[in-house]
Amino acid sequence: MKRFTILTLTVLLFTGAALAGPVVPKDIDAGAKWFGHVDLAAIRALPLVADLKDKCPQHEACAAKMQEAARKIGLDSLADVQGITLYANEFGGNIGVALFYATKLDQQKMIGLLKEKQPDHKTLDYGGRTLYSWTVGHEGHKKDLAGAFASATLLVIGSNFAQVQAALDVLDGKKPGLANDAPLLQGLPDNVLFASRAIAVPADYRKTTHCPVLRNCQTATAAWSAADGQITGTYTLATDTPEAANNFKAIVDGFKALGVLRYPDLPAVKKILDAAKTEVNGATFKASFNATSVDIEAAVQAVMEQRKAATAPATK
């Protein structure tokens, strides 16, 4: 993993879904060093999201584009994708494995599109499944990917055949998955919307990584959850030194101050900014956030109204 980009995927918020996609520990390799998970269905089901989607002026156009893309690939990413999990057994190198949980996958359409767009793709039979490998452009470079359908509702993507094979072995019970109380999962809240954690980050990796967080952290955790109308977020960074922990605090506090300066006349926004707290305990930095859905919606609405007023044509 050349950069700690766990779950920097676009979260498709603005649709409804009935089923949730929580973390499934046994589906993650027991040797995983980092993981990330987003429960798309739970996010979409939040009343906050349902209330805001109709007020977002870009929602309709964005949804139409995503639906068209979904139609082409045979995966309705706006409704069918329930959750996404990423993990890897090492730091450095390729990003690892992604598990896409869905209510349904149109395998025939997906394979047809792959053959059309990637005529030079390769295949490999593994345990009665067909694995596919292809090359895509990525940040100006070519990147190899591999994938397979683990089931009718689970798609596995990795950087090469070996990674996908190892992931399938975990899913099939041939290799051990994480226990529910594994260190990688310990302490994560119930009703998680998004979570990621990296543990035992090696010193040599921290010297070379481009990630400003892991460059100074032995362990890093982020988690967002929702319950009883409250949205809660926590970031816990076990750094090398108290100085590093205080530097993180200064950065976050600085962003809060910029927010206050940008929206000085919006009390609803200030209330949300005040809900973000930071603290340092020795070499550990922690940032936390807790606010009601009502307050978050009020802040978002206030910002949208201010922007609308700022872009409205002047009247004579």
C-alpha positions, 0 to 999 in steps of 0.5 A: 500500500503505497498510500494509506488510502483506505476507503477514499472511495466515493460514498454514494449516499443519495438513495434508499436501501433496506439491507445493511452491509456491516463488517464481516470479520470472518471474510477478512484474512486473519493476517490483515494489517489494515482494513477499511469498511463503509456500510453504504446501505446504513448510510443511505438509510439515515434519515439525515441523508433522506432529508438532504438528498431532496434539497441537494441541487446536484442530486438529480443530475448526479444520480442520473449519471451514476444510474447510467454507469450502473446500467452499463456494468450490470451493477446498480451501485446506487442501490445494490452495493451494500458495503465495501471492505478493503484490507491487506496483509502488509504495508507497502506495495499493492493496495490489497483486496476489496470486497464488494457486497451487493444484493445482486451482480449481473455477472454476464453483463460485467464479464461481457463489458470486460471482454469488450473493454479489455480484449487482452484480459487473462483468465485463470481457473481456481477451485471452479471459479474463473479469475480475470486479470486486466490492466487499467490506467492509474495516475498516469501509470498502468496498473494490474487488477484481478477479480472474481465472483466469490458468489452471486452477491460478492465481488473480489478485486485485488492487484493480482491473481495471488491476492484474489486466490488468497481472499477466496480461500478466506471466504471459503474457510480454507484460511482463517478469517479475523475473530470478532475480537481481533485487535484490528476490530477491537473497540469499534462501535456498534452501528458503524457507518465507516471504520478503518484501522492500521496496526503495528505500522512498521518503522521502515514503512513510516520512513517512506510512506507519503501518508502524513498520518502513518508517517508518524503513527504506530496505530491509526483508527477512524470510526463513524457510527450512528444511533438514536439520532446521533452521529459520532466520529472518533480518530485515534492516532498512536504517534511516536512522540508527544510532539507528533500528537500535539502537531496533529491537534494543532492541524485539526484545531486550525481547520476548525478555526478556518471553519469559524472564519469562513462561516462567521454568520452561521450559528448552525455551522459554529455549533457543528464545529464546536461538536468536534473536540481534540485532546492529547494524552502523552503520544496519543492524539484523539479527535471526536465528534458528536452531534444530532442529525438535526443539527448536522442537517441545519448546518448543511442547509445553512451552507447551501442557502448561503451559497445559493444567495452568493450565486444568485443574480443581482436584482436592480 
